[in-house]
Amino acid sequence: MNMGYMDALHSFLLAWKEPITLILFINTYLWVGIGHGRSLRLDRTGFALIGAISMMVFGCITFPEAIQSIDFHTLALVFSLMVISAQLHYSGFYTMLGSRLSAYMDRPVLSMFILMMCGAVFSSFFNNTIIALAVAPVLVSVALAKKLNPSPFLIALCMCNNGSMTIIGNPQNVFIGEYAKLSFLDYTKFALVPVMACALACFGICWLLGRKNFQLREGSQAALPELEHPFSMQGSVKGLSAMLFLILAFILTDWDHGIVALFVAGIMLCSHTWSSRIILGRVDWQTILLFMGLFVIIGAFNINDLGGQMVDLLQHWNVNLDEPMTMILAATGLSNLINNTAAVMLLSQVTDLAANPRTAYALALSNSLTGNLILVGSLSNLIMIQTAEQAGLRISMRRFFMYGLPCTVASILILTGWFYVTT
């Protein structure tokens, strides 16, 4: 009798596999965006893991498929960047950087402008994940020390920390650049104007929305992150050299990015000054687990062809994804709905990017610049929001959306205008 019930349950789950996957996907992303529960003491990582486990329990994805859906190259890169970040942390580089940044924090508008412009440029060459890992703790520490609210500054940095100016600024652009065989210099020359124009527009929006929230509220329980370490030139040079090596390896070689990143992490762990236990103690394992959970959830979404059905529906409506304007709108919607990595993977399969460089440009730029509509649209956003929460600051999904919506609309208008005038 029990076997009969089990067979009936299995048949039911199989018949309703797609709607169950969609319900779990939407529910998980909603709670990951909210970031906390009312009765259950779950954070974003907890919700992502519960969502991934639910996908496997309800048969939406098998355990082997879940393992295969995890992008270990991205995790290797994130882990390695965290190890490099730990090297710079203990060598006092962030403390030195914070002292330089604090000189501008007495003028919040100027500091926000500098922060956003530098974020737009440096994230394109140093990778947006590096900027998130390196700058967020420093920004929180300096702002709190100046009795300023770090939240509007962090959100503002999220709006520009997208790595969109080059084909190495984020993992999605790396994939598009390799898949479409894009020239590094040609893409950068095309992207420079719209990227900086979007950064300026986002600055105006973030200043307008955040100007009344610059001061820290009295009674705030926020705590300064630990940054106080004496500056070591040798240790800082070691960490910065590791970053430079990674960038050059990505630009000049076809070496496996994951292996190169792990090699660099191994070099960082070999130290006469700090034990590997201390360095690894700075790795944010919570964030890595968060990424793993999201990869499994996205994997279930794709394995059940829900993303493919969405693309097929667009084609049924005679939506031509080979047109740059159409690609901008499609990439904007999908990158915020199913994560920018999954959106690129899907859209690259339904158009010939190698034969249409402008379409590839449209995908890379729109996926990067408009992926900040919601909090979970970008992994670097989650890193910075996690940093804020570790300091006792909560940035809600609703508050992030208040900034993300106008910034996304402005970016879409600027992008479409740029593609129109350069036709």
N, C-alpha and C positions, 0 to 999 in steps of 0.2 A: 504493500500500500504506500509506504514511504517513497519507494522508488517511483511509483506512479506520480506522486505529488512533485517529486524532483524533476521528472521528465516534463510534466506540465509547466512547471516554473521555467525550465530551460526553454521550452517552446515559446512561452510567453515573452521572455526576455529577448529571444531571437527575433520574434515577430515585431517587437517594439524597440528594437535596438537603436534605430536612428533617432526617434523622438526622445528616448531616454538619454542618449548622448547629448542631444541639443539642450535638454533641460539641465543636465548636470553641468554642461559647459557654461550656460548662461548663469546658473546659480553660483558656480564656483567663482567665475570672473566678477560677479557682483560683490560677493563677500571679500574677495581679494582686494577689490577696489575700496570697499568700506573699511577693511583692515581690523575690525574688532567685532566681537559678539556681545549680546546683552547678558546672557546667562553663562554661556561657555566662554572660558578665557582663552580663546583662540586668536592668534595674530594672522598676518598675511601668509606666513609660511605654513601655519597650521591649516588654514583653509585650503591652500594649494595642495598640501599633502592629502587631506581628507578628500578633496575632489579627485585627485589621481587614484587614490585607493578605491573610491566609489566607482570610477570608470572600470577598474579591473573586476571589482566584485560583481557589478551588474553586467559583465560580459561585453562592455563597449570596446575593450581592448584587452588582448591577452598579455600575460607577463612578458613573454619574449618580444612582443610588439612594443610594449611599454619601454623595455630596455633599448630597443632599436630606435625609438622615437626621441630619445634623449640625445641632444647634440653635444657629444663629449668634446668636440673641438672648441665649441663656445665655452663650455665649462672649464676646459683646460686653460683657455685664454683668461677667463675671469679669475680662476684660481691663481694663475701666474701673476696677473696684475695686482692681486691682493698681496701676494708675497713681495712684489716689488714695492707696493705701497707700505708694507710693514718695514721694509728696509729703509725707506725714506722717513718713515715715522720715527724709528729709533735713532736715526742719524741726525734728527733735529731739523730736517729740511722743512717740514710742515710748520714747525715753530717759527723758523725764519720767514717763511712765506706769510704766516699769520701776522707777524710784526710789520711786514710791508703793507699788507692789506688793511691793517688797523689804521694806518695813516689816512685812509680815505673814508673810513666808516663814520667819521663825524659829519660827513656830507652824504647822506643816504642816497640821494638822487645820482650824484656823481659815481658813488661806489657801485650802484646797481648798473649804471651805464657801462662802466669799465668791466664789471663782472660779465655782463651779457656779451659784449663785443669780444672779449678775450675767450669766453666760452665758445662762441661761434667759430673762432679761428683755431684755437688750440685743440678743440675736440676733433677737428677735421684732420689734424696731423698726428695727435697723440692718442686718438681713439676716444670716443665719448665715455666709454667705461672707465678708462684711466682718469679722466677729468672728474667723473662722479666719485670715484674712490678717493682721489687725492684732495679735491677742493671742498667737498661737502663737510667733512669733519672740521676743517680749518674755518670755513665760513660760519658754521654753527658756533664754534668756540669764540671767534672774534666778535661776532654779533652779540652774543650773550655777555661778553666782557664789557661791551660798550652799552649794555642795557637796551639793545635793539632786538626786535623780534626777527629771528632768522627765517621764518616761514615765507614771507614775500620774496626774500632774496633767493631762497632755494627754488621756489616755483619759477621765478624769473630765469634762473640758471637752467632749469629743466627746459624752458621754452627755446633756449639757444644751444643747449648742449646736445646737438644731434649729429655732429660729424658729417654734415651734408655737403661740405665744400670739396671734398676729395672722395675717391673711390676706396679709401682705406679708413675713413672716419668712423665707420660702424660695420658690424659683420654683414649686414644686408648689402651695403654698397660694395664690400669686397666680393660677395657672391655675384652681384650684378656686373661688376667690372670684369670678372673672370668669365662669366657666362656669355656676356655680350662682346667681349674682347675690346673694351673701351680703352682709349688712350688716357693716361693719367693727366697729362697737361691739357688736352683738349676738353676733358670733362671739367677740370678745375676752372679753366677760362670761361666756360659757359655758365658754371654754377656761381661764380664769384658775385655777380651783380644781384641775382635774386636772393641769395643767401644773406648778404649783408642788408639788403632792403627789408627782408623778413625780420632780421634781427632788430633793425631800427623800429619797425612797426611794433614788434613784440615788446620792445623797451617802453614805447609810449603807452601801450595797453597795460603793462605790468605796473608802471609808475602810477597811472591813473587809478587802477584798482587797489594798489597796495599802499598808496601815500598816507592813508589814515591809520595804517596798521604797522608802521615802522617801529614804534615804541613798544617795548616789552610791557605786558600788563603786570600790574602789581600783584604779588602773591603767586606769580608763576613758579611752578615746580621744576622748570627746566634746569638741567645740570650741564656744566661745561665738560665736553669730551677731554680726555687726557691727551695733551699735546706737548707738555713741557719736557723736552729733552734737549741737552746741550747740542749745539750745531757741530757736526763732524763733516768736514770737507771731504775726507776720504770716503766715508759711508754714503754721502750724498752723490758724489761722482759715480760711485758704484751703481747706485740705483738709477740715476739718470742715464748712465751709459747702457744699462739694461733696456730701458725704454727706447733709446735711440737705436740700439741693435735690432729690437723687434720691428720698429718702423722701417728701417732699411731692409730688413729681411723680407717684409711684406711687399715692399715696393720693387726691390731689385731681383728677388729670387722667386722660384716656384716651389720652395720648400714647404712642407706640410706645416701650416700655422700652429696647429695644436702641439706638435712635437717640438717646434722651435720655442714656443711659449713655455713648455714644461722644462726644456733644457735650461732656459734662462732662470726659471724658478729654482732649479737644482743648484745653479751657480750661486743664487742669492742665499740659499740655505747653508752653503759652505762659508762659514764666517769664523774668524778668530775672536770676535767680540760678543756676538749674541748666539745663544744656542738655538737649534732648530725648533725646540719646544716653544721658545719665546716668540720666534718669528711666526710659527704656525698658530700661535695663540691669537695673533692679530687677524687671521683669516676669518672672514664672516661666513661661517658654515651655515648659518640661518639663510643667508641670501642664496648660497649655492643650492641648498635644499629647496628653496622657493623656485629657483630656475628649473630644477629637475621636475618638480611637480607640475609646473606650467608646460614643460615640454611634453610630458605624458598626456596632459589634457588636450593640448593642441594636436598631438599624435592621434588620439582617439577621434577628434573632430575630422582630421584628414583621412584616416583609415576608413571611416564610415562615409566618406565622400561628401560630407556636408559642404565643405568649401568648394569642391568641384561642382556640386549642384548649384551653388550660388553663381559661379562663373558661367555655367551652362545656361542658367536663367538669363543672365545678361546677354549672352550670345543669341538666345531665343528672341529677345527683344531688339535684336539687330544693333546691339551696342558694340561698336568697333574698337576693340582695345588696342589696335595698332595706331590709333589716333592719340597723339600726346595729351590733348585736352581731356579725352575720355579716360585715358590711363590715370591722369591726375585725380579725377573724381573717384575712380574705382579703387586706386591704391589708398586714398584717404579713408574711404569707408572700410575697406577690408583690414587695413593696418590697425585701426582702432577697434575693430570688432573681434578679430582673431589673432592679434599681435602682429607686429611689423615683419617678423621673421617668417611666419606662416603665410602672410600676404604675398611677400616676394616669391616664396616657393611656388605658390599657386599661380600667380599672374605670369611668372616666367615660363610656365608650361603652355599657355594659351596664346602666346604671341612670339614672333621671331625677333628677339631683341638684337641679335647679331646683325640682322638685315635692316633694322630700324634704330639707329643710334639715338635719335631724338626721343623715341619711345622709351628707350633704356634710360635716358636722362630724366624723362618725366617720372618714371617709376622710382629711380633713386632719389630724386629731389622731393617728390610728394610723399614717399614713404618715410623720409627722414624729417622733413619740415612740418608735416601735418600729423605726425604720430603722437602728438601731445594733447589731443582732444580730451582724452581721459587718462587717468593716472596710470593704468596698466598698459598703455599703448607702447611704452618703451621700457626696456629692462634697466636702463640707466636712471630713469625716473624712480623706479622702485628702490634702487640703491640709495639715492639721495633721501627719499622719504623714510626708508629704514634708518638712515643715519639720524634724521630728525627725531624719530620715535625713540631711538636709543638714548637721546638726550632729554626725553620727556616731552617732546613736542609732537602733537598729532595734527597732521594735515589731512583733512577728510577728502573723500572722493568728490563731494559736492563743491568744496572750496577750490580744489584743483580745477574742476570743470569750469568754474566761473572765469578762470584765467585762460584755460585751454580752448574754450569755444571761440572767443573773439580772436585769439592768436591764430587759431586754425583757419578761421574764415579769412583773416587778413592775408595769411600765407597762401591760401588757395587763389585769392584775387591777384596777388603779386605774381605767383607762378604762371597762372593762365595769361596774364598780361605780358609777361616776359616771353612766353612761347609764341604769343600772337605777334609781337613786334619783331621777333627774330625769325619769323617764317620766311 
